[in-house]
């Protein structure tokens, strides 16, 4: 911000052209003291109004953000669940003729009844009119290895899996690792 004082109309036009060239904003200064005081009072009033608006906006923003901060954990959990659902559904195949998803997976035979019940509960909760179709497919492929673990054997199973996962129907070396691992690395 700068102020220029000049006399004469020629200087006024030159200063005006220079300011337009630099795209400066021009403010006229009133001639009399009373007009300058009125202009100063009007500017002060306008500044006070703008400060009031800014403070109100700041207060509103703070209340909005505090409300959001209370709900952010719930929103993050919902987003994670939705992303997990879409991640799993992207693995399904889409059957365009019957407009349904087809999923194939390996599961233990003793869990088949529980899986069927879970699928039925899902159909009931979603309110779908299309029932689920659960088929057992026979294959010549070797199924993946499944070792059921509890909270005590889970850590040792992870150590064994780091070296390699046994093939289907091979003996699980984890029980032996539970016994020998502490002795080998305690020495």
N, C-alpha and C positions, 0 to 999 in steps of 0.2 A: 504494500500500500504506500502510495506517495501522493504528495499534494503539490500542485503547481499554481503559482501566482503569475499573472501576466496582465498586460494592459493593451488594449486595442483589439480591434476585430480581426486584423490580419494574423496576429499571433494566436488568437482563438482558433481560427480555421487551420493553421499549421499544426497546432497541438492536437486538435481534433483528428486530423488526418493521420498523424503519427500514432495516436492511440488506437485508431481503427486498424492501422497496419499491424500493430502488435496485439490486436483483439483485446484491448483493455476496456474495463467497464468505467464509464464516466459518471460521476455524481456531481450534480450542480450544487453550489453553495449559495444559500440565500444572501441577499444584500443586507438586510437589516438584522439587528441583534435579536429582536423578538421572533422573527421568522426562523433564525438559527436555533433559538431556544425551543420553539415549537417542534422543529425538525428533530432536535436532540431528544426531546421528550417522547416524540413518536417512535424514534429508533429504540430508545430504552424500553418503551412499552412493548414493542415488537420483539425485542430480545428476551424480555421477561416471559412473553407468551411462548416463544420458542423453547425456552428453558423449561417451562411448565409442561409443554408437550413432550419434550425429551425425557423428563423425569417420569411422567405418566407412562410413556412407552417403556422405559427401563423397568419400572415397577411391574407392569403387565408382563414383560418378558421374564422377569424373575419368578413371578407366580406360575407362569406357564411351565417354565423349566423345572420348578420344584414339583409340580404335578406330574410331569413326565418322568422325573427322577424316581418317584415312588413306583411307577408302573414299568420301568425299563427292564427290571429282572423278569417280570411276567412276559413282557413282549419278547425278550431274548429267548426265553424257554419255548414260547409258541413258535418263533421263527425256526429254532433248532429242530423242533418236532416236525414242522412242515417240510423243512429241507430234508430231514431224514426220510420222511414218507416219499417225497419226490425222488430222492436218490434210489430208494428201493423200487419204486414204480418204474423208473427208467430202465431197470433190469428186466422188466416183464416184456413179453411179446404181445402185440396188439392183433387180435383177430378181427378183421374188418367185416367179415360176413355176419358174425354174431355180436359185434360191437362189445367185446369183452377183453380183459387182459388174461394172458396165460403165463403162469409162473411154474417153473420146474425147479425142484430142489431135492437134496438128499436129506433124509431125516431118519432117526432111529425108529424101528418098528414099534417099540413100546410107547412111542409118543404119537402115533397116528391118531388115536382116539382124542387126545388132548388138542391136537392141531385141528381136527374136524370140528370140535366144539368151539374153538377160538374163531374159526371161519364163520360158523353159524352165529355166534355172538356179534361178529362184525357186520353180518348182513342185517341182524335185528337192530343194532344200534344205528346203522346208516339209513334204515328205512327203505332199503332197496327192494324192488319187486323181483329182481333176478336172483335166483338161488345160486350158491356156489357149487361148483362141480369139482369133486375131489377124486382123482383117479390115481391108482398105484400103477406105475409104469415099470415093466420089467426091462432090464438091460443087461448086457454082457460086460459093461464097464465095471472096473473095481471101484467100490464106493470109497469115499474119503475116510480117513481114520478119525474116530471120535473117542476121546478119553474123557470120561466124566471126572471132574475134579471138585474138591471142596476147598475151603479157605486154607487148609494146611498143605495140600498137595499142589495148589495152583502155581506157587512160586517155583517149585522143583520141576513141574511140567514145562514151565517156560524155559528153564535151563536146558532140559532135554530137547525141546522143540528148536532151540537155538542151534543145536548140533545136527538136527534132522528129525523129521517126523517118521515114525515107523509106518510101514505099509499096513494095509488092511489085514486083520487077523494075526498080526505079529504081537509078540509080548511087549507090553509097555514097560520100558526100563525105569520109569519114574520111582516105583517102590524101592528098587535097588539103589537109586541115586539118593533117595531120602536117607538111607542108612549109611552109604559110603561117602557122600559128599562132605559132610561135616568132618569126618576123620581125615580125608585126603587134604583138605585145605586148612585144617586146624594144626597140622604138623608144621 
